Amino acid sequence: MTESTAPESFTQGPTDVELLEQTLAQNLDDTARRFADRAALLECGPDGDPATGRTWTYGQLREESVTVAKALMAAGYEAGDRIGMWSPNVAEWVSLLYGAARAGVILVNLNPAYRAHELTYVVEQCDMRGLVVACADARMDPPATARAVARESAPHLRQLIMLPAGSGEDAYAHVQDGDVAGRHAADPVAEGTWAAFLAGAARVSDEDLAAREAATRPADPVNLQYTSGTTGFPKGVTLTHRNVLNNGFHIGELLGYTEEDTVVIPVPFFHCFGMVIGVIATVSHGSLAVIPARSFEPVSALRAVAATGATSLYGVPAMFIAMLARPEADELDLSTLRTGVMAGSTCPVEVMKKVIDRFHMSEVAICYGMTETAPVSTMTRRDDSLQVRTQTVGRTMPHVETKIVDPATGDVVPRGATGELCTRGYSVMLGYWDAPEKTAEVLDADGWMHSGDLASMDEDGSVRIEGRIKDLVIRGGENISPREVEEFLYTHPDIQDVQVVGVPDEKYGEQLMACVIMKDGVEPLTVDAVREFAAGRIAHFKIPAYVRVLDAFPMTVSGKVRKVELREEGAKVVQAQAQAQAQAQGAG
């Protein structure tokens, strides 16, 4: 077949299952009517033990969402206001997701690894009205950080709601109830407990809530997720009820979920992976969502699977690698598993084989997408071969179109040719919050979302990811903007110039390498010195794992730094270090 007669790299997903024209709250109501007494949400106790955890039925989860919605209205939140959730995975995360949706309030997902600088930026960028704060964190003091941010960002932030740090009398010992954290007496920031916040629900009638719900539409924004790009500070991806509900629902359909399924979700709720692929896919099918731990712990996840008889398990490849490495992977009974999702980065063939064999996940799926597409655009099917699941990211999702275009011309390329992957359909975001120029850079006039990823399309419509046009680094599923890290490292007094690139890493897929030029007369920086400088000031996953000190950067004729060359040379350095370490261990 000649290039001129080859089929184009364009596909449209199936449309036999209709789109849901509901809000998140309406969908939860439907599920609660069908399965009121079935378990909806299980938050495990220590070490992934369900027996010491907390459980909600679908009826209880619905009532909790009603209470949260009324509490938001009592606190003065209008439709379209923003409330942030700065927390790892806890049950209250799910309550707030559905409660805010019911009240027409937009939930802003915040990475719990954020420090004051990052948190302040998001609070101010979206004019966040309130912030729910998780308080148990060994690495930092979230309440103190939240208070500092409230002072810095006044008058944006007006309410701090503190989640309990555990159970018992000391659960709220960290809360300065009634204190004013605001900078101006005329615009105070009220601080209180989650329990006190919920108590406010009694002041709002059923009729008032019903009126608010009736005014909320599926096309309204419900969620803001801040995603890093190559252009610096995070952008607020604005997602609607229609975006996230349908994406989660159709993922659940393709995974074959029913009310009999139990899904263990160790991936973070503040990402689309945990929120949409995890919670929303599960709730829309009446399945049980299990929170094995506040953040990923391999043993807790495995114990949760064994204790609950789970049928599905989620993770990025690095998580599955960590779980496979534990002796519990062979000691515990994981035979109830049949499926799950692996996403965030490419899965090595051997890892996929082990997951299917040792975890019994014969129907495990690979998902591809981006936050801007709510998130999944392509997905492998349950009956796809191992080859398809390790070499491709599957076929186009229902009610979604994908195409691959020449980045220079915008023309659709023939099947098998490489170009930029674009997506169109219900799943595409409204845009970046208050950033129309940035939105126009990725979302064209015809509704196509340009991913910045290089891909090709097989004859059967399966998509292969070949690389990225962007410089974005993906470390263990975390999107990191090199420019953001560069801007931070520029504040080091000894650094003259810095370029940050991604280098291959067996565990995380990629790690950050900082290539630095030192100022005259100073000692070369070590990686330990950079870690010490960055610790507590930027999120831990943004701290470079490698540092190269150079005299100059490779440049193009037009004066731009050749990052491709820096990446290639950096990869060689990392490989040489690994080989030297292996030889040293062998000699020992």
C-alpha positions, 0 to 999 in steps of 0.5 A, spaced: 500 500 500 502 506 498 502 512 502 497 516 498 492 510 499 494 508 506 488 509 511 489 515 515 491 515 523 484 517 525 479 513 529 472 514 533 470 510 539 464 506 539 457 509 541 453 503 543 453 505 550 450 512 551 453 518 554 451 520 561 447 526 561 448 527 569 451 531 574 456 527 579 451 527 585 445 525 580 449 519 578 451 517 586 443 518 587 442 513 582 447 508 585 444 509 592 437 508 590 440 501 587 445 499 592 443 503 598 445 497 603 452 495 599 458 497 601 461 503 597 467 506 600 472 502 605 478 506 608 483 501 611 486 502 618 493 501 619 497 496 614 491 495 610 487 492 615 479 493 613 477 490 620 480 497 623 478 501 618 471 505 616 466 503 611 460 507 608 454 504 604 452 507 598 446 510 602 451 513 607 455 516 602 449 519 599 447 522 606 454 524 607 454 528 600 448 531 602 451 534 609 457 536 606 453 540 600 449 543 605 455 545 610 458 548 604 452 553 603 451 554 610 458 557 610 457 561 604 459 558 598 455 560 592 455 555 585 462 556 582 466 558 588 472 554 589 474 549 595 481 546 595 482 539 598 490 539 600 490 531 603 492 524 601 487 519 600 482 519 606 474 518 606 473 525 607 476 526 600 470 522 597 465 526 601 467 532 599 468 530 591 460 529 591 458 534 596 461 540 592 459 537 586 452 537 589 452 544 591 455 546 585 462 548 588 468 547 584 473 542 588 480 544 587 485 538 587 492 539 591 498 535 591 499 534 599 507 534 597 506 542 595 509 547 600 507 554 601 510 557 595 506 552 590 500 552 595 500 560 595 500 560 587 494 555 586 490 559 592 491 566 588 490 563 581 483 560 582 481 565 587 480 559 592 475 561 597 476 555 602 481 549 604 480 543 607 487 541 610 489 534 612 493 534 618 497 528 619 504 528 615 511 527 618 514 531 613 511 537 614 506 541 618 500 542 614 496 547 619 502 551 620 503 552 612 495 553 611 495 559 616 501 562 613 498 561 606 492 564 608 496 570 611 500 571 604 494 570 600 489 574 603 483 576 601 483 570 597 482 564 602 477 565 607 476 559 610 481 553 613 477 546 615 482 542 618 481 534 618 482 530 624 489 527 625 486 521 627 481 518 632 480 520 640 480 526 644 487 529 640 484 528 633 483 536 633 489 538 638 492 541 632 486 546 630 486 553 633 478 553 633 476 560 632 482 563 631 483 568 625 489 567 620 487 573 616 492 579 615 486 584 615 481 584 621 476 586 615 477 580 611 478 574 616 480 567 615 476 562 619 479 556 622 475 550 624 474 543 624 471 538 619 466 536 624 464 543 626 464 545 618 459 539 617 455 541 623 453 547 619 449 543 615 443 544 619 442 551 617 440 549 610 433 546 608 432 540 604 428 545 599 434 550 599 439 544 597 434 542 592 434 548 588 441 549 588 442 542 585 436 543 580 440 549 577 447 545 576 448 542 569 452 536 567 456 542 563 458 546 569 465 545 571 466 541 577 473 540 578 480 544 577 486 540 577 493 543 576 498 540 571 505 542 570 507 543 563 514 545 560 512 552 560 513 553 568 507 554 573 502 549 573 495 550 569 488 549 572 485 544 568 477 545 568 473 539 568 466 538 568 461 533 571 460 531 563 467 530 562 469 526 569 463 522 570 463 519 563 470 518 563 470 514 569 463 510 567 466 508 560 472 506 564 468 502 568 464 499 563 471 497 559 473 493 565 467 490 566 465 493 573 459 491 577 456 491 584 460 485 585 467 488 584 472 491 589 477 496 587 483 497 591 486 504 589 493 506 592 494 511 587 492 519 589 485 522 589 488 528 587 490 526 580 485 524 575 488 516 576 485 516 583 479 520 582 476 519 575 479 512 574 478 510 581 473 513 585 468 515 579 469 509 575 467 505 581 461 509 584 458 509 577 457 501 577 456 500 585 462 497 586 466 498 592 472 503 593 478 501 597 483 506 600 489 501 603 493 507 606 493 515 606 499 514 601 502 508 597 505 503 601 506 496 597 504 492 603 498 495 605 495 495 598 497 487 598 494 486 604 487 490 602 487 486 596 487 479 600 483 481 606 477 484 601 477 479 596 479 485 591 477 484 584 481 490 581 488 493 583 491 500 580 498 503 580 503 506 576 508 501 573 513 503 579 507 501 584 507 494 581 514 493 581 514 495 588 509 490 590 512 485 586 518 486 590 515 484 597 515 477 600 507 478 601 506 478 594 507 471 594 505 469 601 498 473 601 492 470 597 491 475 591 487 470 587 481 474 587 484 479 582 482 479 575 483 486 572 486 493 574 489 499 571 496 501 569 497 508 567 502 514 568 508 511 564 510 505 559 509 498 562 515 494 561 514 487 558 517 483 564 513 487 569 506 486 565 508 478 565 509 478 572 502 482 574 498 477 570 502 471 573 503 473 580 497 477 581 492 473 577 490 480 573 489 477 566 484 482 564 489 488 567 488 494 562 493 500 560 490 507 559 493 513 556 491 520 556 492 527 560 488 531 565 486 535 560 482 529 557 479 527 563 483 523 563 483 517 558 483 517 551 485 510 549 485 504 553 486 496 552 481 492 552 480 486 557 481 480 551 487 484 548 494 480 547 500 481 552 503 484 546 498 489 545 498 491 552 505 492 552 507 495 546 500 500 545 496 504 549 490 501 546 484 503 542 480 510 542 475 510 548 467 510 547 464 517 544 472 520 543 475 521 536 483 521 536 488 522 530 495 523 529 497 529 525 504 532 522 506 537 527 508 542 522 502 542 517 497 539 522 495 534 516 493 527 518 498 522 517 498 515 514 497 509 519 504 507 522 507 514 521 509 518 527 506 525 529 502 528 534 496 525 538 490 529 538 483 528 542 476 530 541 470 529 544 466 530 551 472 528 555 476 535 553 477 540 558 473 547 558 480 550 558 485 552 563 482 556 568 483 564 567 488 562 562 485 563 555 492 564 551 495 558 554 488 554 552 489 556 545 496 553 545 493 546 546 486 546 544 484 548 537 478 552 534 475 545 531 475 542 539 482 538 538 486 537 544 493 537 542 497 532 547 504 534 545 506 526 545 508 523 539 505 517 537 503 512 531 497 508 530 496 501 528 492 498 522 487 496 528 487 503 531 491 501 537 496 507 539 503 507 540 506 512 544 513 514 541 515 520 545 514 527 547 514 533 543 514 537 550 520 537 555 515 534 560 518 529 565 514 524 568 517 521 574 513 515 577 506 518 574 508 525 576 508 530 571 514 535 572 515 542 569 523 542 568 522 550 567 519 550 574 525 546 577 530 551 574 526 557 576 527 554 583 534 552 582 536 559 580 535 561 587 541 558 589 547 563 590 552 558 587 548 557 581 550 561 574 545 557 570 541 551 570 537 546 565 533 540 568 532 534 564 529 527 565 533 521 564 531 514 564 530 510 571 528 503 572 523 504 578 520 511 576 521 511 568 524 518 569 528 522 574 530 529 574 537 531 572 540 538 574 545 540 569 548 546 572 554 552 571 557 554 577 559 561 579 566 563 578 570 561 585 565 556 588 565 549 589 562 544 584 555 542 587 553 535 589 547 532 589 546 532 596 547 539 597 542 540 592 537 536 596 539 539 602 537 546 599 531 544 596 528 539 602 522 542 604 522 548 599 519 544 593 515 538 593 520 532 594 518 529 587 521 535 584 528 535 587 533 532 582 536 525 583 542 527 579 547 533 578 552 534 573 556 540 573 558 543 566 562 549 563 557 550 558 551 548 555 550 545 548 547 550 544 543 551 537 546 556 532 540 560 534 542 560 541 537 555 544 540 550 549 540 543 546 536 539 551 536 533 547 543 533 547 543 534 555 538 528 556 542 523 551 549 525 555 545 525 562 542 518 560 549 515 558 552 518 565 547 515 569 548 508 565 555 509 566 554 510 574 550 504 574 555 499 571 560 502 575 556 500 581 554 493 579 562 492 578 563 494 584 558 490 588 560 484 584 568 485 586 566 486 593 
